[in-house]
Amino acid sequence: MTDTDVDSVAATWSGAPKPPHSVPAAADIVIIGGGIVGVSTAWFLAKQGIDVVLCEKGYIAGEQSGRNWGWVRVQGRDTREIPMMLESLRIWESFATELGEDVGFFRGGCLFTANSTQQLQSFEDWVRIADDYGIGTRLIDAAELKQHAPGAAAAWTGAMLTASDGRAEPHKATAAIARAAERLGARVLGYCAVRGVETTGGSVAAVVTEHGSIKTSTVLCAAGAWTSMFCRSLDIDVPQLRVLGTVARTAPAENVLNGNLFDDRLGIRRRQDGGYTVAHGAVLEHPVTPSSFRYFFKFIPVLMQEFKIVRLSFGRDFIDEWSIPKRWDLDKVSPFERTRVLDPKPHLAVLKGIRRNLDAMFPSLADTPIIESWAGMIESSPDVAPIIDSVDSLQGFHVATGFSGHGFGIGPGAGKAIAGMLTGKNSGIDISELKLSRFFDGSPIRPQASI
Ligand SMILES: Cc1cc2nc3c(=O)[nH]c(=O)nc-3n(C[C@H](O)[C@H](O)[C@H](O)COP(=O)(O)OP(=O)(O)OC[C@H]3O[C@@H](n4cnc5c(N)ncnc54)[C@H](O)[C@@H]3O)c2cc1C
């Protein structure tokens, strides 16, 4: 990778800090977090002429939204997410004209491969769900799979294919949406950590940033992996844990695959620049922290579901989280400024595994160098579905988090739904099953999709 590489992923979260000169004294709505969920919400609010300010402690898309695989898929999703995701696909399609910027969206299809007839049959349940929504997912045999992945050497039995799924480029998309929101009047402030929220009589009165306070009656906390900690300081319990994913990209290479492909050993997709974004299909690392114990019982179902791919690690993360108090003074440097960007290191053993699996699966890429690698902390709710809700105990405070490993694709649709929640207007997207209370009212916690 060179310094002038326009497709550098790490450029998203590096470069000269650009703190705002000042913050607005007041706003109708303040959004905490400049990931795809926050900026998409800001864009939909700004389209309606609403006075919205978005505060991001580091860089727009500096955390999950700039580090993900770039898959934009409905295939395999939790049924509660499907209406939002289908709307999201329509929004992604419209971005080319609506944003006036290219975000690399392309419907190349999404493949989940099967190594046996039994594994192929296990996809049938989801194909039936897709049928109910008219999605057009189908099972394909090895011969048809070869047409979609001409360079693959693996002896797959077949695959589940959703041809209308696709990808977009994470290093472009979120920043482009933020710029479009700004053009419509939203104020998007980078290097502007929100330290906390001031309340009066049980309602939101202001957000306190490192650069001053903004009076407001409505706050959206879309703080990604920081949401649980932020909310805890307000006595709002949001169960959330993190897993680390290691990702890499290759130099441009010949066409061995048209779209996205997930195999037990490799997740791979063609990039707009002609390279491939690659990750291990079966390794996620959960750094054990005090939150792991706090939320252990709620996460048992997902741990049982994912026990083959989630590895526990014990180290610095435990002490880092332990050392953060439940509350802090809002006039002093907060934990959010201390960690401007959550920038975990890629796991070297996992990178070796990615290289090994890539070469075995796509032998003609064996000489294609990996030119960049990075890692990201994926945050998840106990049932791997998002939490999008207004908080009863604090009037005017709203949460949107828990998007797990699928929030990039659904981000624009989520933004539309959340804008509806914040303004009280019907967005046409049903989010009634994504309430925070489902983790506290005795409802069974049942993950439908994987992380
Ligand atoms: C390795 C990896 C692979 C993934 N692959 C895919 C994929 O292929 N497809 C897909 O759909 N999804 C994928 N995801 C998931 C997806 O990236 C996330 O679900 C999505 O980006 C979440 O967006 P967000 O806006 O909620 O959070 P984030 O992108 O994490 O944004 C939250 C922002 O809030 C900021 N913030 C936090 N606290 C404060 C504060 N107090 N003040 C101001 N700012 C604050 C943070 O700095 C951060 O930038 C992947 C994620 C990872 C890490």
The ligand as an SDF file (V2000), in Angstrom:
LIG
                    3D

 53 58  0  0  0  0  0  0  0  0999 V2000
  -14.6440   -6.7090   10.7620 C   0  0  0  0  0  0  0  0  0  0  0  0
  -16.0720   -6.3300   10.5060 C   0  0  0  0  0  0  0  0  0  0  0  0
  -16.7440   -6.8560    9.4070 C   0  0  0  0  0  0  0  0  0  0  0  0
  -18.0810   -6.5070    9.1640 C   0  0  0  0  0  0  0  0  0  0  0  0
  -18.6770   -6.8850    7.9790 N   0  0  0  0  0  0  0  0  0  0  0  0
  -19.9000   -6.3920    7.6640 C   0  0  0  0  0  0  0  0  0  0  0  0
  -20.4590   -6.6170    6.3760 C   0  0  0  0  0  0  0  0  0  0  0  0
  -19.8340   -7.2120    5.4910 O   0  0  0  0  0  0  0  0  0  0  0  0
  -21.7130   -6.1630    6.1240 N   0  0  0  0  0  0  0  0  0  0  0  0
  -22.4240   -5.4800    7.0640 C   0  0  0  0  0  0  0  0  0  0  0  0
  -23.5660   -5.1250    6.7860 O   0  0  0  0  0  0  0  0  0  0  0  0
  -21.8890   -5.1870    8.2730 N   0  0  0  0  0  0  0  0  0  0  0  0
  -20.6430   -5.6140    8.5880 C   0  0  0  0  0  0  0  0  0  0  0  0
  -20.0800   -5.3160    9.7930 N   0  0  0  0  0  0  0  0  0  0  0  0
  -20.8780   -4.6150   10.7940 C   0  0  0  0  0  0  0  0  0  0  0  0
  -20.9830   -3.1280   10.5000 C   0  0  0  0  0  0  0  0  0  0  0  0
  -19.7360   -2.5830   10.1860 O   0  0  0  0  0  0  0  0  0  0  0  0
  -21.5740   -2.4390   11.7250 C   0  0  0  0  0  0  0  0  0  0  0  0
  -22.7360   -3.1100   12.1570 O   0  0  0  0  0  0  0  0  0  0  0  0
  -21.9530   -0.9970   11.4100 C   0  0  0  0  0  0  0  0  0  0  0  0
  -20.8830   -0.3290   10.8130 O   0  0  0  0  0  0  0  0  0  0  0  0
  -22.3830   -0.3090   12.6960 C   0  0  0  0  0  0  0  0  0  0  0  0
  -22.5620    1.0540   12.4200 O   0  0  0  0  0  0  0  0  0  0  0  0
  -22.7880    2.0560   13.6220 P   0  0  0  0  0  0  0  0  0  0  0  0
  -22.9860    3.3850   13.0210 O   0  0  0  0  0  0  0  0  0  0  0  0
  -23.8480    1.5020   14.5060 O   0  0  0  0  0  0  0  0  0  0  0  0
  -21.4600    1.9720   14.5050 O   0  0  0  0  0  0  0  0  0  0  0  0
  -19.9640    2.4810   14.2280 P   0  0  0  0  0  0  0  0  0  0  0  0
  -19.5990    2.4060   12.8150 O   0  0  0  0  0  0  0  0  0  0  0  0
  -19.1090    1.7340   15.1890 O   0  0  0  0  0  0  0  0  0  0  0  0
  -20.0360    3.9970   14.6210 O   0  0  0  0  0  0  0  0  0  0  0  0
  -20.1960    4.4440   15.9440 C   0  0  0  0  0  0  0  0  0  0  0  0
  -19.3820    5.7250   16.0930 C   0  0  0  0  0  0  0  0  0  0  0  0
  -19.6980    6.3420   17.3290 O   0  0  0  0  0  0  0  0  0  0  0  0
  -18.5520    7.0390   17.7530 C   0  0  0  0  0  0  0  0  0  0  0  0
  -18.7120    7.3330   19.1800 N   0  0  0  0  0  0  0  0  0  0  0  0
  -18.7890    6.4460   20.2030 C   0  0  0  0  0  0  0  0  0  0  0  0
  -18.9560    7.0870   21.3770 N   0  0  0  0  0  0  0  0  0  0  0  0
  -18.9870    8.4120   21.0800 C   0  0  0  0  0  0  0  0  0  0  0  0
  -19.1340    9.5800   21.8780 C   0  0  0  0  0  0  0  0  0  0  0  0
  -19.2910    9.5130   23.2150 N   0  0  0  0  0  0  0  0  0  0  0  0
  -19.1110   10.7920   21.2630 N   0  0  0  0  0  0  0  0  0  0  0  0
  -18.9780   10.8750   19.9210 C   0  0  0  0  0  0  0  0  0  0  0  0
  -18.8190    9.7830   19.1160 N   0  0  0  0  0  0  0  0  0  0  0  0
  -18.8340    8.5740   19.6930 C   0  0  0  0  0  0  0  0  0  0  0  0
  -17.4190    6.0830   17.4350 C   0  0  0  0  0  0  0  0  0  0  0  0
  -16.1880    6.7420   17.3510 O   0  0  0  0  0  0  0  0  0  0  0  0
  -17.8860    5.4940   16.1010 C   0  0  0  0  0  0  0  0  0  0  0  0
  -17.3000    6.1150   14.9910 O   0  0  0  0  0  0  0  0  0  0  0  0
  -18.7520   -5.6530   10.0710 C   0  0  0  0  0  0  0  0  0  0  0  0
  -18.0760   -5.1160   11.1680 C   0  0  0  0  0  0  0  0  0  0  0  0
  -16.7310   -5.4090   11.3630 C   0  0  0  0  0  0  0  0  0  0  0  0
  -16.0100   -4.7660   12.5050 C   0  0  0  0  0  0  0  0  0  0  0  0
  1  2  1  0
  2  3  1  0
  2 52  2  0
  3  4  2  0
  4  5  1  0
  4 50  1  0
  5  6  2  0
  6  7  1  0
  6 13  1  0
  7  8  2  0
  7  9  1  0
  9 10  1  0
 10 11  2  0
 10 12  1  0
 12 13  2  0
 13 14  1  0
 14 15  1  0
 14 50  1  0
 15 16  1  0
 16 17  1  0
 16 18  1  0
 18 19  1  0
 18 20  1  0
 20 21  1  0
 20 22  1  0
 22 23  1  0
 23 24  1  0
 24 25  2  0
 24 26  1  0
 24 27  1  0
 27 28  1  0
 28 29  2  0
 28 30  1  0
 28 31  1  0
 31 32  1  0
 32 33  1  0
 33 34  1  0
 33 48  1  0
 34 35  1  0
 35 36  1  0
 35 46  1  0
 36 37  1  0
 36 45  1  0
 37 38  2  0
 38 39  1  0
 39 40  1  0
 39 45  2  0
 40 41  1  0
 40 42  2  0
 42 43  1  0
 43 44  2  0
 44 45  1  0
 46 47  1  0
 46 48  1  0
 48 49  1  0
 50 51  2  0
 51 52  1  0
 52 53  1  0
M  END
$$$$
